């Protein structure tokens, strides 16, 4: 069981279950949904083999999904580790930038606010 909002049923699953009765298919799919909504579920012996077949594929798909999530997490961490704050390089002397006011917007303060927002975002995602 996982926290995803979906699961995949492959077309290739049809062949092993095509001879099941509508009642058996109904119980099978109810068991599949119960599994995904709450974990373990009890199934009757007449659908146990088919359920185990689906369950095995769901576990394989979950491992693939977790591997992708882990890789994405690693990539975004590498990306943020490479990012540096522009003030570190002294590219511009912030005091020499004239304060431009349009209405009530102070662009010098806006720049400082954006830098602070970036720091808060990085701290929030633990980078």
C-alpha positions as CSV (number, residue, x, y, z in Angstrom):
1,X,0.0,0.0,0.0
2,X,1.2,3.5,-0.7
3,X,0.1,7.1,-0.5
4,X,-0.3,7.6,-4.3
5,X,-3.8,8.6,-5.6
6,X,-3.7,6.1,-8.4
7,X,-2.6,2.6,-9.5
8,X,-2.1,1.0,-12.9
9,X,-4.0,-2.0,-14.3
10,X,-2.3,-3.3,-17.4
11,X,-4.1,-4.6,-20.4
12,X,-2.0,-7.8,-20.1
13,X,-3.9,-8.5,-16.9
14,X,-7.0,-9.3,-18.8
15,X,-5.9,-12.7,-20.1
16,X,-5.5,-14.4,-16.7
17,X,-8.9,-13.1,-15.4
18,X,-11.0,-13.3,-18.6
19,X,-12.8,-16.5,-17.5
20,X,-13.8,-15.2,-14.1
21,X,-17.5,-14.6,-13.4
22,X,-18.8,-11.1,-13.1
23,X,-19.2,-11.8,-9.4
24,X,-15.6,-12.9,-9.0
25,X,-14.3,-9.9,-10.9
26,X,-16.4,-7.6,-8.7
27,X,-14.9,-9.1,-5.6
28,X,-11.4,-9.0,-7.1
29,X,-11.6,-5.3,-8.0
30,X,-13.2,-4.5,-4.6
31,X,-10.2,-6.3,-3.0
32,X,-7.8,-4.3,-5.2
33,X,-9.3,-1.0,-4.1
34,X,-9.5,-2.0,-0.5
35,X,-5.8,-2.9,-0.7
36,X,-4.9,0.5,-2.1
37,X,-7.1,2.4,0.3
38,X,-6.1,0.6,3.5
39,X,-3.4,-2.0,3.1
40,X,-4.1,-5.6,3.7
41,X,-7.4,-7.1,2.6
42,X,-8.8,-10.6,3.0
43,X,-9.8,-12.4,-0.2
44,X,-11.6,-15.7,-0.9
45,X,-9.6,-18.6,-2.3
46,X,-11.4,-18.4,-5.7
47,X,-9.8,-15.0,-6.4
48,X,-6.6,-15.4,-4.3
49,X,-4.4,-16.3,-7.3
50,X,-5.6,-13.4,-9.4
51,X,-5.3,-11.0,-6.5
52,X,-1.8,-12.1,-5.8
53,X,-0.9,-11.6,-9.4
54,X,-2.2,-8.0,-9.2
55,X,-0.6,-7.4,-5.8
56,X,2.8,-8.5,-7.1
57,X,2.6,-6.0,-10.0
58,X,1.5,-3.2,-7.7
59,X,4.6,-3.9,-5.5
60,X,6.9,-3.8,-8.6
61,X,5.3,-0.5,-9.7
62,X,5.6,1.0,-6.2
63,X,9.4,0.2,-6.2
64,X,9.8,1.8,-9.6
65,X,7.8,4.9,-8.4
66,X,9.9,5.2,-5.3
67,X,13.1,4.9,-7.3
68,X,11.9,7.8,-9.5
69,X,11.0,9.9,-6.5
70,X,14.4,9.2,-4.9
71,X,16.2,10.2,-8.1
72,X,14.1,13.4,-8.4
73,X,14.8,14.2,-4.8
74,X,18.5,13.7,-5.4
75,X,18.5,15.8,-8.5
76,X,16.7,18.8,-6.9
77,X,19.1,18.6,-4.0
78,X,22.0,18.8,-6.4
79,X,20.4,21.7,-8.2
80,X,19.9,23.7,-5.0
81,X,23.3,22.9,-3.7
82,X,24.7,24.5,-6.9
83,X,22.6,27.7,-6.5
84,X,24.3,30.5,-4.7
85,X,22.9,33.7,-3.3
86,X,23.9,36.7,-5.6
87,X,24.9,38.8,-2.6
88,X,27.8,36.3,-2.1
89,X,29.5,37.4,-5.3
90,X,29.0,41.2,-4.8
91,X,27.8,41.5,-8.4
92,X,26.2,44.8,-7.6
93,X,26.6,47.2,-4.7
94,X,23.0,47.3,-3.5
95,X,23.6,50.7,-1.9
96,X,24.5,52.2,-5.3
97,X,21.2,51.1,-6.9
98,X,18.8,54.0,-6.8
99,X,15.5,53.3,-5.0
100,X,12.9,53.5,-7.7
101,X,9.3,54.0,-6.5
102,X,6.3,53.5,-8.7
103,X,3.2,54.0,-6.7
104,X,4.0,52.3,-3.4
105,X,6.5,49.7,-4.7
106,X,10.1,50.1,-3.6
107,X,12.1,47.9,-5.9
108,X,15.1,47.8,-3.6
109,X,12.9,46.4,-0.8
110,X,11.3,44.0,-3.3
111,X,14.7,42.6,-4.3
112,X,15.6,42.1,-0.6
113,X,12.2,40.4,-0.1
114,X,12.8,38.0,-3.0
115,X,16.2,37.0,-1.6
116,X,14.6,36.3,1.8
117,X,11.7,34.4,0.2
118,X,14.3,32.2,-1.6
119,X,16.1,31.5,1.7
120,X,12.8,30.6,3.4
121,X,11.9,28.2,0.5
122,X,15.3,26.5,0.7
123,X,15.0,26.1,4.5
124,X,11.4,24.7,4.1
125,X,12.5,21.9,1.8
126,X,15.7,21.3,3.9
127,X,18.2,22.2,1.2
